[in-house]
Amino acid sequence: MLIFEPGRRRGVETGRYPLETLARDSGLIASESALNPVAGVQLETPTAGLAACARRYADIYEPFLDGKVASAVAPVPGDLAVRSRDIKGALYYLDAAHAGICRIPDNAWLINADVLAHDHAIVLMVEYGREPEPDNPAQPWLIKAQGEIARMRSCEIAVCIAGYLRQLGFAARAHLQGNAHVDLDRLAVMCGIAQRRSGAVHSPFFGNCHAIAAITTDYELACDDPLAADVRVSVWKDWWGTGGAVSGRERRRQQGRASHLSRYPMERVKRVSEPTTAILQGEIPRVPKRAAFFTRAAFGDLGPRAQREVKRFAYKHPLTAGMMHPLRALVPHQDGEKVDGIDPALLDAWANSRSIRSLAYHLGADLVGICEVPEYAWYSHHLNGDPIEPYHSHAVVMLIDQGFETMEGASGDDWISGCQSMRGYLRGAEIAGLMAEYLRGRGVSARPQTNADSDVLQMPLVLLAGLGELARIGELVLNPFVGPRFKSVVLTTDLPLIADDAVDFGLQYFCNHCRKCARECPVSAIPFGPKVMFNGYEMWKPDVERCTRYRVTNQKGSACGRCMKTYPLNKVVSADGVVLHRVANWLGINAHWLKAVIIPMVVKLDDWLGFGKRNAVKRWWLDLEVVGEQVVEPRATNERDIDPEASVRQQKSPVGYYHANEMPAPDAQDPVPVNHKDAVARAAALETPEQALRRYAEGGVAPSIYTPVTESAIEEVS
């Protein structure tokens, strides 16, 4: 039972396994260096099933194993330990299980392979996901596929790190099993993440259930020593956790859960037939993609500065820039033809629902829900003005945690903030894309709906899939275990599935009395006042123009997730977590009758204990900015901490509202400028939830502000 979180003093660069506590033997460097070089291994190409899909997705990444190096070297620190902390922190942030660094001996280059002018190797290991139970319908899906899936994941991470190093102005090439110039096993031993046992390399913690990848580079780094050949993990120490690492008991708890369940106990959360915020079915307008505010910024609606910056804001940090090409490469693969005739084994909705969850969790999703897709959740038009007709019945909604530890070290709007989003978008696109390709190969229509290209609005589906409730933050669903700290991805499909019910964990009462996110918003985009009825939804409506404008033009960081950083429910709840967090989480989910007493106390305690402040131990990244084709030192960095003294009654700028009847036409290609003063005045047209529900029950006509701009612009041109 822990009062304080043991992991608060553990750097992200050390990883979740306590490798640093194991004995090392530098003498193994000489013995491994003396081994004869080996020939490369040619992998057998899988021809069917998930294994073949994972191989094809790894092939999408392979063009980025190598690439163009920036013409100028970035202003990186001269301290090699700081450099290594940055690189290993990035690897663990991207979910590598182990990471290490070593020098490359001459004999580590494969026979007949090109020997590159690289002297350092960064080696990573990806652990297999949870295996479905023998009676789980997904178990046959994953036969012979686990290794290919781990290989794909290792390739994803390696190409991102290699791209990052090239952005910094250093040569770097990623290597993976079957496409390597180096002996991956030897380098894994030399950098201290594996041992040789019975002719193979093993992790001290999970054996040989892994894939290995490496990045060779001329970027000089501090190196690790090899693990001692005879070292063994202390079961007792590992069980209780050492140095703040994830404990053996927490890993066992997660492994012991059924594979169709998240590591978070969502099954304990109260289920209800309808979401806890009103949705006026039949009145919600379908909106065009042109109306999304990041899109509006790109078209010039928010002015020339926002139009210029929106093209680069998410990629202003070089690590994120290293993710850009792999992320964009996945987009053309979102659409694909299904084979004729559905596999008869996929006609059972209950079995499908269980197996699709198990597959999603194996691939790396953190939370999964299922819902039917209502018509209003589809965008109405593509960016070119062509209408979108709903084409799938169900959605598999997946959440990707943006990384609690990294968020602990960040202000929420500093230079890592954009990277947190892109990491979630890349992983989500990979997971949903692989699932869609597999289903299409079995005769089921399916499409991943990603941040890069989505035909659906994600948040309504996250809500309907029972993954959370609408929060004060506004157009965002908050989960009882990861809070707002996630990015979503959706797989739409005609696969027979069973929809989940909505959830009620008392968030409406909590958000009505907390207001910490509104207090901490740097641009006052989150309202302090009550909920309103907006385009058919009951919500605390944020000022999306103000939020978007700050995120894309932030000059002291790469985006903004300040509300996510400071929200009181942004915690880790696990066997290793703080007792206070676990008790508060349990009370919040189970003891609704106590909320009037505990919520004011929880918020004050959250502030008093400093939650929402930056934890310097968790800050692993370098503050750098991509300007043009160069990486430079930023002029400034946001270094915000919480401000408990700020009164929730302080005067805040009024919120602007952009109703459906004020949106751009679906085909508008020229700027449609926004006017914030007019948007504030439009608050007078809003209904309260009580007014709207009364009118709706009496059969009243929906307000005219719910009527979206039509295709009149197209008609005028014709």
C-alpha positions in Angstrom: 0.0 0.0 0.0 1.7 3.2 -1.2 1.1 6.7 -0.2 3.4 8.2 -2.9 3.8 6.9 -6.4 7.1 5.0 -6.5 7.5 5.8 -10.2 7.6 9.5 -9.7 11.3 9.4 -9.3 11.9 7.0 -12.2 13.0 8.6 -15.4 11.1 7.6 -18.6 14.5 6.7 -20.2 14.8 3.7 -17.8 11.7 2.0 -19.1 9.1 -0.1 -17.3 11.4 -3.1 -16.6 14.2 -2.6 -14.0 17.0 -3.6 -16.4 19.3 -1.1 -14.6 19.2 -3.2 -11.4 20.7 -6.2 -13.1 24.4 -7.0 -12.9 26.5 -6.0 -15.9 29.7 -7.4 -17.4 31.7 -5.1 -19.6 34.0 -8.0 -20.5 31.3 -9.4 -22.8 32.0 -6.5 -25.2 35.3 -8.0 -26.1 34.0 -11.6 -26.4 31.0 -10.5 -28.5 33.2 -8.3 -30.7 35.4 -11.3 -31.3 32.7 -13.5 -32.7 32.8 -14.2 -36.4 30.4 -12.2 -38.6 27.2 -14.0 -39.6 25.0 -14.0 -42.7 21.7 -12.3 -42.8 18.5 -14.4 -42.2 16.0 -14.5 -45.0 12.5 -14.5 -43.4 9.7 -16.6 -44.9 7.0 -14.5 -46.3 3.6 -15.2 -44.8 0.9 -15.6 -47.4 -2.4 -15.4 -45.4 -4.1 -14.2 -42.2 -2.9 -11.6 -39.7 0.7 -12.5 -40.3 0.5 -11.5 -43.9 -1.3 -8.3 -43.0 1.4 -7.4 -40.4 4.1 -8.1 -43.0 2.4 -5.8 -45.5 2.2 -3.0 -42.9 5.8 -3.4 -42.0 6.6 -3.1 -45.7 4.8 0.3 -45.7 7.4 1.5 -43.2 10.5 0.0 -44.9 11.0 2.9 -47.4 11.8 5.0 -44.4 14.5 2.8 -43.0 17.0 5.2 -44.5 16.6 8.7 -46.0 17.9 12.2 -46.5 19.9 13.8 -43.7 19.3 17.4 -42.8 22.0 19.7 -44.3 22.9 21.3 -40.9 23.5 19.6 -37.5 21.0 20.6 -34.8 22.2 22.3 -31.6 22.2 19.1 -29.6 23.9 19.0 -26.2 27.5 17.9 -26.0 26.8 15.7 -22.9 26.5 12.2 -24.3 24.4 11.0 -21.3 21.8 13.7 -22.0 21.7 12.6 -25.7 21.2 9.0 -24.6 18.5 10.0 -22.2 16.7 11.7 -25.0 17.0 8.7 -27.4 16.1 6.1 -24.8 13.3 8.2 -23.5 11.8 8.5 -27.0 12.1 4.7 -27.5 10.2 4.0 -24.2 7.7 6.7 -25.0 7.0 4.9 -28.3 6.4 1.7 -26.2 9.6 -0.3 -26.7 9.9 -2.9 -23.9 13.7 -2.6 -23.7 16.2 -0.1 -25.2 20.0 0.1 -25.1 22.9 1.7 -26.9 26.4 0.3 -27.8 29.3 0.8 -30.2 29.3 -1.3 -33.3 32.2 -3.8 -33.6 33.4 -4.5 -37.1 32.3 -8.1 -36.9 28.7 -7.1 -36.1 28.1 -6.1 -39.8 26.5 -9.0 -41.7 28.4 -10.9 -44.3 27.9 -9.3 -47.8 26.0 -6.4 -46.2 26.9 -2.8 -46.9 29.1 -1.5 -44.0 27.9 2.0 -43.2 30.0 4.8 -41.7 28.1 4.4 -38.4 29.7 3.7 -35.1 26.8 3.5 -32.7 23.7 1.2 -32.5 20.5 2.0 -30.7 18.7 -1.3 -30.1 15.1 -1.9 -29.1 12.9 -4.9 -28.2 9.2 -5.1 -28.6 7.4 -7.7 -26.4 4.5 -9.8 -27.8 1.0 -8.7 -26.9 -1.3 -10.7 -24.7 -2.3 -14.0 -26.2 -6.0 -14.9 -26.4 -7.3 -17.8 -24.4 -7.7 -21.2 -26.2 -11.5 -20.8 -26.3 -11.3 -17.2 -27.6 -12.3 -17.0 -31.3 -9.3 -14.6 -31.8 -6.8 -17.3 -30.8 -6.7 -18.9 -34.2 -6.4 -15.4 -35.8 -3.0 -14.9 -34.0 -1.5 -18.3 -34.7 2.0 -17.6 -36.3 1.2 -13.8 -36.3 2.6 -12.7 -33.0 6.1 -12.5 -34.2 5.1 -10.6 -37.4 3.0 -8.1 -35.3 5.9 -7.5 -32.9 8.3 -7.1 -35.9 5.9 -4.5 -37.5 5.8 -2.6 -34.2 9.6 -2.7 -33.9 9.8 -1.3 -37.5 7.4 1.5 -36.7 9.5 2.6 -33.7 12.8 2.2 -35.4 11.9 4.3 -38.5 10.6 7.1 -36.3 13.8 7.2 -34.3 15.9 7.0 -37.5 13.9 9.8 -39.0 14.4 11.9 -35.9 18.2 11.5 -36.0 18.3 12.4 -39.7 16.2 15.6 -38.8 19.0 16.4 -36.3 21.6 16.2 -39.1 23.0 12.8 -38.4 23.1 9.7 -40.6 20.8 7.0 -39.4 19.5 3.7 -40.8 16.9 1.5 -39.2 17.3 -2.3 -39.3 14.8 -5.0 -38.6 14.6 -8.7 -38.7 14.9 -9.8 -42.4 16.1 -6.4 -43.5 19.2 -5.6 -41.6 22.9 -4.9 -42.2 23.9 -5.8 -38.7 23.7 -8.8 -36.4 20.7 -7.7 -34.3 21.1 -10.5 -31.7 24.7 -9.5 -31.0 23.9 -5.9 -30.7 21.0 -6.7 -28.3 23.5 -8.5 -26.1 26.1 -5.8 -26.3 23.8 -3.0 -25.4 22.5 -4.8 -22.3 18.9 -5.7 -23.2 19.3 -9.4 -23.8 21.3 -12.6 -22.8 22.3 -15.6 -24.9 20.5 -18.7 -23.8 20.4 -22.0 -25.6 21.5 -20.5 -28.9 19.0 -17.6 -28.8 18.8 -14.2 -27.2 16.3 -13.7 -24.4 15.0 -10.9 -22.3 15.5 -11.5 -18.6 11.8 -10.6 -18.1 9.9 -12.1 -21.0 12.2 -14.7 -22.6 12.2 -14.9 -26.4 8.7 -13.6 -27.0 9.9 -10.4 -28.8 11.1 -8.7 -31.9 14.4 -6.8 -32.2 15.2 -3.7 -34.3 18.1 -1.3 -34.3 19.2 2.1 -35.6 22.8 2.5 -36.6 24.1 6.1 -36.7 27.1 8.4 -36.5 25.4 10.3 -33.6 27.7 9.8 -30.6 26.0 8.6 -27.5 26.7 7.2 -24.0 26.7 3.4 -24.2 25.4 0.7 -21.9 27.3 -2.4 -20.7 26.1 -5.9 -21.4 24.1 -7.9 -18.9 26.1 -10.5 -17.0 25.7 -13.8 -18.7 24.5 -15.6 -15.5 22.3 -12.8 -14.1 18.8 -13.7 -13.1 15.8 -11.6 -12.1 15.1 -11.6 -8.3 11.5 -12.8 -8.2 11.0 -11.2 -4.7 12.4 -7.8 -5.7 10.6 -7.8 -9.1 7.3 -8.8 -7.5 7.3 -5.7 -5.3 8.9 -3.5 -7.9 12.4 -2.0 -7.8 13.3 1.6 -8.5 9.8 2.6 -9.5 9.6 0.1 -12.4 6.3 -1.7 -13.1 6.2 -4.4 -10.5 5.9 -8.1 -11.3 2.5 -8.2 -9.5 1.1 -5.5 -11.7 2.4 -7.2 -14.8 0.9 -10.5 -13.6 -2.4 -8.7 -12.9 -2.5 -7.4 -16.4 -1.5 -10.7 -18.0 -4.1 -12.5 -15.9 -7.0 -10.5 -17.2 -9.0 -12.0 -20.1 -7.6 -10.9 -23.4 -10.8 -9.1 -24.5 -10.5 -6.8 -21.4 -8.4 -3.7 -21.1 -5.8 -3.6 -18.3 -8.2 -1.0 -16.8 -11.4 -2.5 -15.1 -14.0 -0.8 -17.4 -16.3 -3.7 -16.7 -16.8 -2.3 -13.2 -18.1 1.0 -14.4 -21.9 1.5 -14.2 -23.6 1.0 -17.6 -26.6 3.0 -18.7 -28.9 2.8 -21.7 -28.2 6.5 -22.8 -25.2 8.8 -22.4 -25.3 11.1 -19.3 -25.6 14.2 -21.5 -28.7 14.7 -23.7 -28.5 14.0 -27.4 -31.5 15.2 -29.4 -31.8 12.5 -32.0 -33.0 13.8 -35.3 -31.9 17.3 -34.6 -28.1 17.0 -34.8 -26.9 18.5 -38.0 -24.4 16.6 -40.1 -21.4 18.8 -40.8 -18.9 18.9 -43.7 -15.2 18.3 -43.2 -14.7 21.9 -44.3 -16.2 23.0 -41.0 -13.5 21.4 -38.7 -11.5 24.2 -37.2 -8.1 22.9 -38.0 -9.3 22.6 -41.6 -10.7 26.1 -41.4 -7.3 27.3 -40.3 -5.7 25.6 -43.3 -8.2 27.4 -45.6 -7.4 30.7 -44.1 -10.6 31.3 -42.1 -8.5 32.2 -39.0 -6.2 34.5 -40.9 -2.8 34.2 -42.6 -0.7 33.4 -39.5 -2.8 30.5 -38.5 -3.0 29.3 -42.1 0.8 29.3 -42.3 1.4 27.7 -38.9 -1.2 25.0 -39.1 0.9 23.3 -41.8 3.7 22.8 -39.4 2.5 23.1 -35.8 2.3 19.4 -35.1 5.7 18.7 -36.7 7.6 21.5 -35.2 9.6 19.1 -32.9 12.1 17.0 -34.8 10.9 13.7 -33.2 7.4 14.4 -34.5 8.9 15.3 -37.9 10.5 11.9 -37.9 7.0 10.4 -37.6 5.5 12.4 -40.4 6.4 10.2 -43.4 5.4 6.9 -41.8 2.1 8.4 -40.7 1.2 9.8 -44.1 2.3 6.6 -45.8 -0.6 4.7 -44.1 -3.3 6.9 -45.5 -3.5 5.3 -49.0 -4.0 1.9 -47.4 -7.1 3.0 -45.5 -9.4 2.0 -48.4 -9.3 -1.4 -50.0 -11.6 -3.9 -51.6 -12.9 -6.9 -49.6 -12.8 -10.4 -51.0 -16.2 -11.8 -52.2 -18.2 -13.6 -49.6 -18.0 -13.2 -45.9 -16.2 -16.0 -43.9 -19.0 -18.0 -42.2 -17.0 -17.9 -39.0 -17.6 -14.2 -38.8 -21.4 -14.3 -38.6 -21.6 -14.6 -34.8 -21.9 -11.1 -33.3 -21.0 -12.1 -29.8 -17.9 -14.1 -30.9 -16.8 -11.2 -33.2 -17.1 -8.7 -30.4 -14.9 -10.7 -28.1 -12.3 -11.5 -30.7 -12.1 -8.0 -32.2 -11.4 -6.6 -28.7 -8.7 -9.2 -28.1 -7.1 -8.4 -31.4 -7.1 -4.6 -30.7 -5.5 -5.1 -27.3 -2.9 -7.4 -28.7 -2.0 -4.8 -31.3 -1.6 -2.1 -28.6 -4.9 -0.3 -28.1 -5.4 0.8 -24.5 -9.2 0.8 -24.3 -11.8 -0.5 -26.8 -15.6 0.0 -27.1 -18.2 -0.9 -29.8 -21.2 1.1 -30.9 -23.6 1.4 -33.8 -22.8 4.4 -36.0 -25.7 6.9 -36.1 -26.2 9.0 -39.2 -25.2 12.2 -37.5 -21.7 10.8 -36.7 -20.8 10.8 -40.4 -19.4 14.0 -41.9 -21.8 15.2 -44.6 -19.3 16.1 -47.3 -15.7 15.6 -48.3 -13.4 18.6 -48.6 -14.1 18.8 -52.4 -17.9 19.1 -51.6 -18.8 15.6 -52.6 -21.5 14.2 -50.3 -20.7 11.3 -47.9 -23.3 8.6 -47.7 -23.0 6.4 -44.5 -21.6 3.1 -45.5 -21.0 1.0 -42.3 -23.2 0.0 -39.5 -20.8 -0.4 -36.5 -17.7 1.2 -35.1 -14.9 -0.3 -33.1 -13.6 2.6 -31.1 -10.1 2.5 -29.7 -8.2 4.8 -27.4 -4.4 5.2 -27.4 -3.0 6.6 -24.1 -0.8 9.6 -24.8 1.7 8.6 -22.1 1.2 9.4 -18.5 4.9 9.6 -17.6 5.7 12.0 -20.5 2.7 14.1 -19.6 4.0 14.2 -16.0 7.2 15.9 -17.3 5.4 18.3 -19.6 3.6 21.6 -19.1 1.0 20.5 -21.7 1.9 23.2 -24.2 5.6 22.8 -24.5 7.7 21.2 -27.3 6.6 17.6 -26.7 2.9 18.4 -26.8 2.4 17.9 -30.6 4.5 14.7 -30.5 2.1 13.3 -27.9 -0.7 13.7 -30.4 1.2 12.3 -33.4 2.3 9.3 -31.5 -1.3 8.4 -30.7 -2.4 9.0 -34.2 0.4 6.9 -35.7 -0.2 4.0 -33.4 -4.0 4.2 -33.9 -3.7 4.3 -37.7 -1.5 1.3 -37.6 -3.8 -0.7 -35.4 -7.1 0.1 -37.2 -5.5 -0.2 -40.6 -4.2 -3.7 -39.9 -7.5 -4.8 -38.5 -9.4 -3.4 -41.5 -7.1 -5.2 -43.9 -7.5 -8.5 -42.1 -11.3 -8.2 -42.1 -11.5 -7.2 -45.8 -9.4 -10.4 -46.5 -12.2 -12.4 -44.9 -15.0 -10.7 -46.8 -16.0 -8.0 -44.4 -16.2 -4.3 -45.4 -14.1 -2.2 -43.0 -12.2 1.1 -43.0 -9.9 2.8 -40.5 -11.1 6.3 -39.7 -7.9 8.1 -38.6 -6.8 11.6 -37.8 -5.3 11.9 -41.2 -8.5 10.8 -43.0 -11.8 10.2 -41.3 -15.3 10.2 -42.6 -16.7 10.1 -39.1 -16.6 12.5 -36.1 -14.7 10.6 -33.5 -16.0 12.0 -30.2 -19.7 11.0 -30.6 -18.5 7.5 -31.2 -16.2 7.4 -28.2 -19.2 8.5 -26.1 -21.6 6.0 -27.6 -19.1 3.2 -27.3 -19.2 3.5 -23.5 -15.6 4.8 -23.2 -16.4 7.8 -21.1 -18.7 10.9 -20.5 -18.6 14.4 -22.0 -16.4 16.6 -19.8 -16.2 20.3 -19.1 -13.2 20.4 -21.4 -16.0 20.5 -24.0 -16.0 18.4 -27.2 -14.0 15.7 -25.4 -15.0 12.5 -23.7 -13.2 11.7 -20.5 -12.5 8.1 -19.5 -12.6 7.1 -15.7 -9.1 5.6 -15.9 -7.0 7.6 -18.4 -9.0 10.8 -18.1 -8.7 12.9 -21.2 -5.2 11.6 -21.9 -5.9 9.7 -25.1 -6.3 9.9 -28.9 -9.0 7.9 -30.6 -9.1 5.9 -33.7 -12.2 4.2 -35.2 -12.7 1.2 -37.3 -16.0 1.3 -39.1 -17.3 -2.0 -40.5 -20.3 -4.2 -41.4 -19.0 -7.0 -39.2 -21.8 -8.2 -37.0 -21.0 -6.8 -33.5 -22.8 -6.2 -30.2 -22.8 -2.6 -29.1 -21.7 -1.5 -25.6 -23.9 0.6 -23.3 -22.9 4.1 -22.3 -21.3 4.7 -18.9 -22.1 6.8 -15.9 -19.3 7.4 -13.3 -20.6 10.7 -12.0 -18.6 12.9 -14.3 -21.3 15.5 -14.9 -21.5 16.3 -11.1 -17.7 16.3 -10.9 -17.2 18.7 -13.8 -20.0 20.9 -12.6 -18.0 21.6 -9.4 -14.3 21.2 -10.3 -13.4 23.8 -13.0 -9.7 23.1 -12.7 -9.2 22.7 -16.5 -11.0 26.0 -17.1 -8.8 27.7 -14.5 -5.6 26.4 -16.1 -6.5 26.9 -19.8 -3.9 29.4 -21.2 -6.4 31.1 -23.5 -9.7 30.8 -21.5 -11.2 28.5 -24.1 -13.0 26.3 -21.5 -16.2 27.8 -20.0 -16.7 28.3 -16.3 -20.5 28.5 -16.6 -23.2 25.8 -17.0 -23.9 23.5 -19.9 -25.7 24.7 -23.0 -27.4 22.9 -25.9 -25.2 23.2 -29.0 -26.1 21.6 -32.3 -28.3 19.0 -30.5 -25.8 18.1 -27.8 -25.9 19.0 -24.1 -22.3 20.1 -23.3 -20.0 22.6 -21.8 -19.1 24.2 -25.1 -15.5 25.4 -25.5 -14.4 28.3 -27.6 -13.0 26.2 -30.5 -11.7 29.2 -32.4 -9.6 30.4 -29.5 -8.4 26.9 -28.7 -7.5 26.1 -32.3 -5.7 29.4 -32.8 -3.5 28.9 -29.8 -2.6 25.4 -30.6 -1.5 26.1 -34.2 0.3 29.4 -33.4 1.9 28.5 -30.0 5.3 30.0 -30.2 6.6 28.4 -27.0 5.7 24.8 -27.9 4.3 22.6 -30.6 0.6 22.4 -29.7 -1.4 22.3 -26.5 -2.8 19.7 -24.1 -2.9 21.9 -21.0 -6.4 20.8 -20.0 -5.3 17.1 -20.3 -2.2 17.8 -18.2 -4.0 19.5 -15.3 -7.3 17.5 -15.2 -7.6 15.8 -11.8 -8.5 12.5 -13.4 -5.2 12.4 -15.3 -3.7 9.7 -13.1 -2.5 6.1 -13.2 -4.6 3.6 -11.3 -2.8 0.3 -10.9 -1.4 -2.1 -8.4 1.7 0.2 -8.3 -0.3 3.4 -8.0 -0.8 5.8 -5.2 -3.4 4.5 -2.7 -5.1 8.0 -2.8 -5.6 7.7 -6.5 -7.0 4.2 -6.3 -9.4 5.1 -3.4 -10.5 8.2 -5.2 -11.1 6.3 -8.4 -13.1 3.6 -6.6 -15.2 6.2 -4.8 -15.8 8.1 -8.0 -17.0 5.0 -9.9 -18.9 3.3 -7.1 -20.0 5.9 -4.4 -22.0 8.5 -6.3 -23.8 9.5 -3.1 -20.5 10.7 -1.7 -19.7 13.1 -4.5 -21.1 16.2 -2.9 -18.7 15.7 0.0 -15.6 14.4 -1.7 -15.3 16.5 -4.9 -14.4 19.8 -3.3 -12.0 17.9 -1.1 -10.4 16.0 -4.0 -9.8 19.1 -6.1 -8.2 21.0 -3.2 -6.1 17.9 -2.3 -5.1 17.6 -6.0 -3.8 21.1 -5.9 -2.2 20.8 -2.5 -0.3 17.7 -3.5 0.9 19.5 -6.6 -0.7 17.2 -9.2 -0.6 19.0 -12.6 2.8 20.4 -11.9 5.7 19.4 -14.1 7.9 16.5 -12.8 11.5 17.3 -13.9 12.4 13.6 -13.5 10.1 12.7 -16.3 11.3 15.3 -18.8 13.4 13.3 -21.2 13.2 15.2 -24.5 15.3 18.1 -25.9 13.6 21.4 -26.6 14.2 21.8 -30.3 12.2 23.4 -33.2 12.1 22.6 -36.9 12.1 25.8 -38.9 12.1 25.2 -42.6 14.6 22.4 -43.2 16.7 23.2 -40.1 16.4 22.3 -36.5 17.1 25.2 -34.1 17.0 26.0 -30.5 13.6 27.6 -29.7 13.4 31.2 -28.6 11.3 30.2 -25.6 9.5 27.3 -24.0 6.3 27.2 -21.9 7.1 26.3 -18.4 3.7 26.5 -16.7 2.8 24.9 -13.4 -0.6 25.0 -11.8 -2.1 28.1 -10.3 -4.2 27.1 -7.3 -4.7 30.7 -6.3 -6.5 31.6 -9.4 -10.1 32.0 -8.4 -12.7 30.1 -10.5 -14.8 33.3 -10.2 -12.3 35.4 -12.0 -13.6 37.2 -15.1 -12.9 35.2 -18.2 -13.4 36.2 -21.8 -16.8 35.1 -23.1 -17.0 32.0 -25.3 -17.7 32.3 -29.0 -20.2 29.9 -30.7 -20.0 28.7 -34.2 -23.4 27.1 -35.0 -24.2 24.9 -37.9 -25.7 27.8 -39.8 -22.5 29.7 -39.5 -20.2 27.0 -40.9 -18.5 27.2 -44.3 -20.3 25.7 -47.3 -19.1 22.1 -47.9 -17.3 23.1 -51.1 -15.9 26.4 -50.0 -12.3 26.7 -51.3 -11.8 30.4 -50.4 -11.4 31.7 -46.9 -14.6 32.1 -44.8 -13.3 34.5 -42.1 -14.4 34.1 -38.5 -15.6 37.0 -36.4 -15.2 36.3 -32.7 -17.2 39.3 -31.6 -20.2 38.0 -33.6 -19.5 34.4 -32.3 -19.8 35.7 -28.7 -23.1 37.5 -29.5 -24.5 34.2 -30.9 -24.7 32.9 -27.3 -28.1 34.6 -27.1 -29.5 32.1 -29.6 -28.6 29.1 -27.4 -31.1 27.1 -25.4 -30.4 25.7 -22.0 -30.6 21.9 -21.8 -33.9 22.3 -19.8 -35.4 24.5 -22.5 -34.3 22.2 -25.3 -35.5 19.0 -23.7 -38.9 20.6 -22.9 -39.3 21.8 -26.5 -38.1 18.4 -27.8 -40.6 16.5 -25.7 -43.4 18.8 -26.9 -42.5 18.2 -30.5 -41.2 21.7 -31.1 -39.2 22.7 -34.2 -35.5 22.7 -33.9 -33.8 26.1 -33.8 -32.7 27.5 -37.1 -29.1 27.6 -35.9 -29.1 23.8 -36.2 -29.5 24.1 -40.0 -26.2 23.6 -41.7 -25.0 25.7 -44.7 -26.1 23.8 -47.8 -24.5 23.2 -51.2 -25.7 26.6 -52.4 -22.2 27.6 -53.2 -22.0 24.6 -55.6 -25.3 25.5 -57.2 -24.3 29.2 -57.6 -21.2 28.2 -59.5 -23.1 25.8 -61.8 
